[in-house]
Amino acid sequence: MSLARRDLLVALGGTAAGALAGLGTDREVEAAHDRVPLPFYGSAASGVRPDQSRPGADHGRVVWSGARGPGSKRLALTFDDGPDPDWTPRVLAALTRHATVATFFVRGDHLTAHPQVHADSLAAGHELGNHSWDHPDLGRLALAEVADQLSRTSTAIEHLTGRRPTLMRPPYGHLAGSTVLGAAEAGLTTVLWSTQVHEDRFTTHPDGIVGDVRAHVAPGDILLAHDSGSADRAVTIDHLDALLAGLRTDGYDLVTVSQLLAPTGTTLPGP
C-alpha cells in the first residue's frame, strides 16, 4: 500500500472517530462507525490471511439447502447446540422409533462434558457436525480464533467417534471472511439452513408447531431445530414424534446433510 493511501485511511478513520463524540443518537453513532475503514488484513471481515500468505485451501463451500430436483422429497433434519444429557437422548430415541436419521451440530464443550450421549450415534446412521467449541459469534473473530474454535471441536468429535467431521455450522448463522476461510482451511463445508422450527412462536399453543413445519418445508430443505438451550425449545422435543410421523406422511425421506448434498448415485462411507 502506498504511503499516501495509508495516510488517507488513517485520516478518514480519525475524522470518523472524532465525529462520534458529537453524535447524540444510536443511529448516528452506527452511521459514523460505518464510515470507519476496516483494516485491510486481520479483521474478522477479511477472507485473506493476516500475513497475506497463501491460503490453506483453494476454495470453500457454503450451503443453505440441497438439490430441489423433480421427483425427490429428501429433507435433512438438523439439531444445534447439544449434546444435552436430557434432551438429546429423547431426540435420538424418537429418531430410532421412526427409523430415521439426523445431523447434530455439536458444541465441543458440550460434547466433552457429555460424550456418552453420542457414543453410538454414528453407528445408528446419524452425523455429527462442528458447531464451534463454546458458541461464540464467529463473525466477530479473527482467523486464528476461528481456527481454534473449529479445530478443538473437530478433534473432540474425532476422539469420540474416530471420524473427523466434514461439516460446520456457525453459531447464529453469522459468517465473516475469517469464518469462510477458517472453515475452508479446516476442510469443512459451511452449512446454514433453508427453513427452521420456530419454537418461540408456539409456547402458548405448542400443538401448532407440527402443522407449521409441515406447511413450510420443501424438498431439499435443511431444517434447523435445537436439542439444547432455552425452555421454549422443548416444544420441538415434546412434539418430535408427531413431526417425524407427519413428514413421513407427506412423503419426505429424512437423510443426513451429507446424504442430502451428495451427488446422485454417490455412496457415502457407512457407520
Secondary structure, 3 states (H helix, E strand, C coil): CCHHHHHHHHHHHHHHHHHHCCCCCHHHHHHHHHCCCCCCCCCCCCCCCCCCCCCCCCCCCEECECCCCCCCCEEEEEEECCCCCCHHHHHHHHHHHCCCCCEEEECHHHHHHCHHHHCCCCCCCCEEEECCCCCCCHHHCCHHHHHHHHHHHHHHHHHHHCCCCCEECCHHHCCCHHHHHHHHHCCCEEECCCEECCHHHCCCCCCHHHHHHHHHCCCCEEEEEECCCCHHHHHHHHCHHHHHHHHHHCCCEEECHHHHHCCCCCCCCCC
